[in-house]
Amino acid sequence: MIKDWVLLGSSQQGIDLEMQKSMLSERYEIPAVVINKKISPYNLGVFELYVHQDHFEQAKLALDEFKN
């Protein structure tokens, strides 16, 4: 992964992470990326949401608020 980026969450589907990524970007101006680590023929693996380490705490709080 890109240096200084940390894992914020993972998911089997990925659509929920795309929604979280959009929310972080639009509401909080926190850059985030979703990486597809699935092996498509076998449906193994996950999608992962990453944010820069400088924004990790703020992003974590924002997602906690978003989920509640």
C-alpha positions as CSV (number, residue, x, y, z in Angstrom):
1,M,0.0,0.0,0.0
2,I,1.0,3.6,-0.4
3,K,3.4,4.8,2.3
4,D,1.7,6.4,5.4
5,W,-1.8,5.1,4.5
6,V,-3.6,3.0,7.0
7,L,-6.5,0.5,6.8
8,L,-9.7,1.9,8.1
9,G,-12.1,-0.9,7.2
10,S,-12.8,-3.9,5.0
11,S,-15.8,-5.5,3.4
12,Q,-16.9,-8.4,1.2
13,Q,-19.1,-6.3,-1.0
14,G,-17.3,-3.0,-1.3
15,I,-20.4,-0.8,-1.9
16,D,-20.5,0.2,1.7
17,L,-16.9,1.3,1.6
18,E,-17.5,3.3,-1.5
19,M,-20.3,5.1,0.4
20,Q,-18.0,5.7,3.4
21,K,-15.3,7.0,1.1
22,S,-17.7,9.4,-0.5
23,M,-19.0,10.6,2.9
24,L,-15.4,11.2,4.1
25,S,-14.5,13.2,1.0
26,E,-17.7,15.3,0.8
27,R,-18.4,16.0,4.4
28,Y,-14.9,16.1,6.0
29,E,-12.6,16.6,3.0
30,I,-10.6,13.5,4.0
31,P,-9.0,11.7,1.1
32,A,-9.7,7.9,1.1
33,V,-9.2,5.0,-1.3
34,V,-10.9,1.7,-1.8
35,I,-8.8,-1.2,-3.0
36,N,-10.2,-4.3,-4.5
37,K,-8.3,-7.3,-3.2
38,K,-10.7,-9.9,-4.4
39,I,-9.8,-12.8,-6.7
40,S,-12.8,-12.6,-9.0
41,P,-13.1,-16.2,-10.3
42,Y,-13.2,-17.6,-6.8
43,N,-14.9,-14.7,-5.0
44,L,-12.1,-14.7,-2.3
45,G,-10.7,-11.7,-0.6
46,V,-12.0,-8.3,0.4
47,F,-12.3,-4.7,-0.4
48,E,-10.3,-2.3,1.9
49,L,-10.7,1.3,2.8
50,Y,-7.5,3.3,3.4
51,V,-6.9,6.9,4.7
52,H,-3.7,8.8,5.2
53,Q,-2.4,8.4,8.8
54,D,-2.7,12.1,9.4
55,H,-6.5,11.8,9.0
56,F,-7.0,8.4,10.6
57,E,-8.5,9.5,14.0
58,Q,-10.8,12.1,12.4
59,A,-11.9,9.5,9.8
60,K,-12.6,6.9,12.5
61,L,-14.7,9.3,14.5
62,A,-16.6,10.4,11.3
63,L,-17.4,6.8,10.4
64,D,-18.5,6.0,14.0
65,E,-20.9,9.0,13.8
66,F,-22.0,7.9,10.3
67,K,-22.9,4.4,11.4
68,N,-25.0,5.6,14.4
